[in-house]
Amino acid sequence: MTEAFAFLDVNVPMYAAGQPHPYRDACAWLMTEVANGRLAVAIDVEIIQEILYRFGALRRWDIAVTMAFSLLELVPMVYPIRLVESHLSIDLFEHYAQKGVTARDVLHVAVMQQNNLDQIISTDEHFDAFAGITRLDPLQLFTQANRS
């Protein structure tokens, strides 16, 4: 694993805690690596909002609260979203929206850029479109770890 912080996209804990899916085992393994201190990750406050929004929409408030608090306990670095990230996200959106990148994801990339993070652990391939950002696919990380 990496010594530097990697940004942890919301889909990793969501798949880890979710229904059977091709990514579930890999994401559960990654969350175990985080919990055991073997993988240094960071998130921003928008990740917590995404969890609350998703499970709130499903009327699963208990899961929303439990997952959000658990993630805050597991992840050692939670970045705020300030004015500088807000401005940068607008610039990024203008450049990358036509490539299929969402508003939430440009906000994550803005936070990453402002905090010198260049790796994101995510199942979302559209992060591959960003210059200077390397997406680490959970399945590939899981497969590599199991070969060792």
N, C-alpha and C positions, 0 to 999 in steps of 0.2 A: 504494500500500500504506500501511499504518499505521505511525506512528512509535512508538507505545506497544506494549508486548508484548501479543500475543494468545496465549492458551493453544492449544497444538497437540494435538488429540486423536489417539489412536493410529491411528485409521483412515486418517489422511492418509499417513503413511509406509507403512502396510500396503498400501493400494491402490496407492501409487506403485511399490512393489516387487513387486506381485502379478501375477496372471493378467489377461488382458484383461477389462475391466470399464468401464462408462460413466464411472466416476470416475477411472480410472487416469491418463489424460493430465493432467487438472486437478491431481491430487495430485502427480504427478511434476513438473509445472511449479512448484507451490508449494514442493516440497522444493528445487528449483533456486533459487528466490527466497531461501529460507532459506540455502542454501549460499553464495550470492553476496552475502549480507548486505543484501539488499533487503527482507527481511521479518523483523521482530523477533518471535520466538516464545519461549515458555517451556513447559516440561513439568513434571510432578512425577515422583517416583520410581516411582509406580504405573504410569506409561506403560512404563517399562522392564520391570517385572514382567509387564505384559500381553503384550509382545512375547515374552519368554522363555516364558511360559505357553502362548501360542498355538502357537509353532513347536516348543516342547518336546512338546506334545500330538501334533503331527504327526510327531514324531521327526526334526525337521529342526534339530538342535542347532547345526549350522554356520551356518545362516541366522539362528537366534536370536541367537547370539553376535555375528555380523557386523553385523546390523541394530541391535542394542542399542548396541554400541560406536560405530557410525557416527552414530547419533542423539545420543549423548552428545558426540561431537565437533562436530556441526553446531549443536546448540541451546545458546545461550549461558547460559541460565538454567534450572536444574533445582531445583525446590522440594522440600524435605523434607515429610514428613507427620508432624506433631507431635501432641501430645495435643489441642491446641486444634482442629485440623482434624478429628481423630477424633470429638470431641464434636459439632462442628458437622455433620459428615456424618450422624451419627445423627439429629439434629434435622431435617436436610434429607430424609433417607430417610423419616422419619415423615410428613413433609408431601407428598413428591413420589412415593413408591413407587407409590401407586395410580394415578398418571398414566403409569406405564410406565418410570419412570427406574430405572436399575440402581444397585446399591450402589457399583460402581466409579465411576460417573458422578457420584454425589453427593459422593464423595471428591474428584474433580477440581474440582467447583464449590466445595467447602469450601476447597480450596487457593486457588482463584481469588479467593474473597471475602476470605480472610485476607491476600492479597497485592495487593489492589486491581486485579485484572484483571476486565474486564467483557465481553471478547470471546473466543469460542472458535471455532477453525476446525475444523469437524466435518461429517461427512455425516449424523450422527445428529440427526434432527428432534426427538427428545424434549428436547434442550437448550433448545428454544424455550419449554418450559413454565416455565423458571426466571425468576422476577422479577429484573430487574437484569442479566441475562446476554443478550448478543446473539450468536447463532450466525451465523458467516460460512460459507456453503456454498461448498465448493471449486469446483463448477461455475460458480456465479455469479461468483466472483472471477476465474476463468479467462476467462469470457466477457467480463467488463468490461475485463480487461487486453488482450484481443485486439481490442477495439473502439478502443482508444487508439492 
